[in-house]
């Protein structure tokens, strides 16, 4: 890695430096690959959970639909909601699944040092499933074709941004505080828009949010790389494994937020 001092003092001279640097490089690649593997599995669980909930919630058979007080099936565009669908998308239970992923993020982030890696993994998988359940309503709002299209756009953009963060020699540390401030601004504006319901404000939030999470993707990738080089690489074991899980969580959240914001901008509504 260019970040490392390849000429540090060693009783065996430069040759030992090259060997040790190669070892760190190999360890770093394995560490980052583990992070991306966790993130990818998490995204797969999210997608399967979202699709599974949608398939159980919607039917084209009126005899399988939930029945309203007037005796009519619960109709929606393109089909009907089942009893399960009403519970997930209409009843107060929907707020539980919307807020549960946020609670899980705090549990994993603040309790990671007290958790065994296996427990942290299970919590991450559970969080991914809950996130999928909370996102399942996008299949009711956007056409399936546009969801797939925006997903691949997000994947391409995320890959390019993460690659930039990994390979750039530019120190992005100073961007962190600015991006976090931008993130708080996006969250606050989104909460305000829940009450004012302004389409213009929603558009601005989506555009700014895409820029913020694009920056966070590159910044987080470089941060994870540097964390390994200057810390976790020398620790290894459970410490590095827990760090890989929290790193996967960071990149996962960046991906999901990029996807949902781009979907708001580019998605075609039903």
N, C-alpha and C positions, 0 to 999 in steps of 0.2 A: 504494500500500500504506500502511496506517496505521502500519507500522513505520518508514517513512521520514520524515525531516524535510522536509516540503514547503515550508518557509520558509527554507531555507538561503540564505546570501548568494550573490548572483549579480550579475554586471555588468548583466544584463538584468532583474533583479528577479524578482517572483513568477511571471511568465509563463514564464520559462526554467525555474524550478523545476517548474512543472506539466508542461512538455514533457518534462523529463528524468525526472520521476517516471513519466509515462505510458510512456516508453521502457523503464524498469526493469520496470514492471508487465507490459508485453507480453513482455519477455525472460523474466521469471519464469514467466509462463503457458506459454510455449513450452518452457522448461526442465523444468517439472513434467510437462507433457504428454509430453515425451520420456522421462522416468523411468517414467511409467505405461505408455507404449507398450512400452518394454523389458520391464517387469514382466509385462504382459499376454501378450506374445509368449512370454516364458519359461514362463508358466503353461500356455499352449497347447501348447508343446513337451513340457512335463512330462506333461500329460494324454494327449497322443497316444502318447508313449513308454510310459506305464504301460498304456494300453489295448492297444497293439501287443504288448507283452511278454505280457500276460495272454492275448490271443487266440492267440498262438503257443504258450503253455504249457499250455493246457487244450483238451481235445477231448471230444466225446461219442461218438466212434468208437473202440471198444476196439482195433481193428486198427491205429490210429495212436498208441496209447498206449505209453509206456515199459513194458518187461517186467521184472518183479521176478525175483529169483533162483529163486522157486518156479514161474516160468513164467506167472504171472498178470499181467494189466495193472495198472498203478499207478492204482488207483481212489481217488477222492475224492468228496466229496458233490457230486452234480450232474454228474459226468463223470470224466475221467481226465487224468492228467498226461502230457504228451508227453516225449520225451527232452530237449527244450529246457526244458520246465517243471521237470524234475528237476534239471537243471543250474542253473537260475535260483533255485529255491525250496528245494531239498533239499541239493545239494552244497555244499562249502565255498566255491564261487564266489559264493554269495549274500553272503558277508561282504565280498567285494571291492566289490560294487556298493553295499553298505550304507555302507562307509567312504569310498568314492571321492568322493562329494559333499562330505564334510567336508574332504578334502584339497584339492578344487577351491576351496572357500571361502577357505582360507588362501592359496592361490596367487593368487587374484584380489584379496583384501583387502590382502595385504602386498606384492604385486608390481605393483599397479595403476599406480604412478607411473613404473614402468620399461617399461610396456607401451604399444604404440600402441593407439589407440581401436579399430581394426579387430580387433586381436588380443584385446583385452579383450572385445569383443562375441562373438567366436567362443568364447572360454572360458566366457562366460556362457551361451551356447546349449548348449555341451557339458555344463556343470553342470546346466542345466535337464533335459537328456535323461537324465543319470545319476540325477538326483533322481526322475524319472519311473520309471526302471527299479527303483529301490529302493522306490518306493511301490506298485509293481504288485501286490504281495501283498495289498493291501487288498481287491481284487476277490475273493480267496479267502475273506476273513474276514467281510466285510460284504455285505449285499444291495445290488445295484446301485441300487435305488430309494433306499435310505437314503444312499448315497454322493452321488447327485445332489442329494438334498434338503439334506444337510449342506453341500455345495459352495455352493449358492445362499444358505444361511443365512450361511455364512462371507463370501461376496461382499458381501452386504448389510451385515453388521456391519463388515467392513473398509472399505467405502465410507463409512459413517457416521463411523467413527473417524478415517479419514484426512481427511475433510472438516472434522471438528472441529479436528484438529491444524492444518489450513491456515488456518482462519478465526478461531480463538479469539485473543483479545487477551491471554489469560493466558500468562505466561511459564512454560513447562514444563521449563526447563533443570534445575531442582533435582530433578525426578523421575528424571532419567537415571540417576544413581548408584544410586538405590533400585531402579529397574527392572532394572538390570544385576545387582545383588545377588540380586534375585528370580529372574532367569534362571539364575544359577549354582546357586541353591538347587534349582530345578526339575531341572536337569541332574544334579546330585549325587543327588537323591532318585530320579530315574529309573534311574540306574546301580545304586543300592542295591536297587531293586525288581527288577532283573534277577535278583538272587540270592535275595531273600526271597519274591518272587512274591505280594505281598499285594494283594488286590483293593481293600481300603480305602485303602492307600497310593497305588495307581494312581488311584483316584477323586480323592483329595486333590491329587495331582500334576496331574491333568487340569484340575481347577477352578482351582487357583492358576496353572497355566500359561496358561489362557485369559485370566485377569485380567492377567498379566504381558505377554502378547503384544498384548492389547488396548491396554494403556498404551503399549507400545513402538510400536505403529502410529501413534498420535496424536503421540507424542514424536518419532519419526523424521520424520514429515511436517513438523512444525514446524522441526526441525533442518535438513532439506534446504532448506526455504524460506529460513531465515535464512542458511544457507551461501551461497546464491546472492546474496541481497541484500547481504551484508557481505563477500563474497569472490569467488566464481566468476563473478558477473555482470560484474565489472570485468576478469576475466581472459579469459574466452571461449575459443574454439578448442578445442584438445585437452584442456586442463585441465578445462573445463566438460563436455566429452564423457565424459571418464573419471569425473568426479564423478557424472554422470547414470547411468552403468553401475553404480557402487558404490551409488548411491542406490536404483536398481532392485533390486539384490541384497538390500539391507536390507529393503525393503518386500516383496519376494518371499518372503524367509525368514519374515517375520512372517505373511504370508498362509498359507504352507504349514504352519507350526506351529499357527496358529489352526485350520486345517482338520483336521489330524490329531488335535488335542486335542478338538475338538468332535465328531469322528467317534467317538472313544473314549467320549464322554459320551452322544451322541445316536444313534449308528449302530446299526442292527439287524443282529445277527450272523446268518450263514448257519446 
